[in-house]
Amino acid sequence: MNPVAESIKEQIKGVRTAFEEALASASQTEALEEARVRFTGKKGELTSLLRSLGKLSSEERPAVGQELNALRDEMEQKLEARKVQLRDAENERLEAEERIDVTLPPRGRPAGAFHPVFQTLHELVNIMQGLGYSVALGPEKEEEHYNFDCLNMPSWHPARDMQDTFYFPGEGQGGRSLLRTHTSPVQVRSMLKYGAPLRIVCPGKTYRRDNDPTHSPMFHQMEGLMIDKDVSFSVLKGTISEMTSAFFGRPLKNRFRASYFPFTEPSMELDIECVECSGRNPHCRVCKGTGWLEVGGMGMVHPAVIRAGGIDPDVYNGFAFGFGLDRMAMLKYGISDLRLFFDGNVSYFLSGRDA
């Protein structure tokens, strides 16, 4: 064996010893991740040894390469096993810290509590505030100008047919008055008021002529808007992924599908991994076996909308997204019929089933 091969053999022994020491000393998942990067990462010690195989002769290379690959497999298996051990230990510690003594006397029912939809609203707003967004509000009685015209939907636009709108008799300053069909007018009003850069969420009630198990004539939305220089779609995807994972309490796979909205271009609709079965149950009552749940729409803000907000689209761009808060509450709390949120059947929520 030539000196180069002997040197690599010695380095393999050293890497193995150092790995075992790092694995034994890792008492938290963060330290374990550091060990993984150090030894098996793209610039790790084992990866460097694999790159050095080119220095060996064609006769020696297979044996040394096989030894390095076996060591890599061994490291990955031990890292995964240690990760499971540390995660279980951390979960046990958290359970012990947060354990409730059920022998304590009851405190009685509280005098009041948040409605599930408003609980959802507060949770999502808190998440977005943690990402640096501010809350913006606007009137529920809106004008056509803000509800349609400023959102790239002039009077002749076919997209207005998508909205079944409640109009008030008479004329307002910006055309007919109406009950807003979405919270997007708040985005336009905020751009006109605050300019750019801007990062806001707009939660609130919206109204359309609809009433069935998944639609209500009054429902709740939360829309988000970011306007700044050089905003990319990847920032939108990262924001949405962080929000949905935080809201449902675990990382969820996302799927973005091309769609159409007059106020964004390009436009996407978001599907998330089924919160009930994660796609593993072909008979799932929530996703109907598809493994995916549609939760909202989004896209890059159309330049015409930015211009209507008094901002130069040649300097600034941005993204917008919208979610139905009622839909998010149904998914999180396992509600099958949207109308249950508004018919006053308290016993349903106390029992977890229809009364």
Buried (B, 14 or more C-beta within 10 A) or exposed (E): EEEBBEEBBEBBEEBBEBBEEBBEEBEEBEBBBBBBEBBBBEEBBBBEBBEBBEEBEEEBBEEBBEBBEEBBEEBEEBBEEBBEEBEEEEEEEEEEEEEEEEEEEEEEEEEEEEEBBBBBBEBBBEBBEEBEBEBBEBBBEBBBBBBBBBBBBBEEBEBBEEBEBBEEEEEBEBBBBBBBBBBBBBBBBBBBEBEBEBBBBBBBBBBBEEEEEBBBBBBBBBBBBBBBEEBEBEBBBEBBBBBBBBBBEEEBBBBBEEBBBBBBBBBBBBBBBBBBBBBEBEEBEBBEEEBBBBBBBBBBBBBBBBBBBEBEBEEBBBBBBBBBBBBBBBBBBEBEBBBBBBEEBEEBBEEEEEE
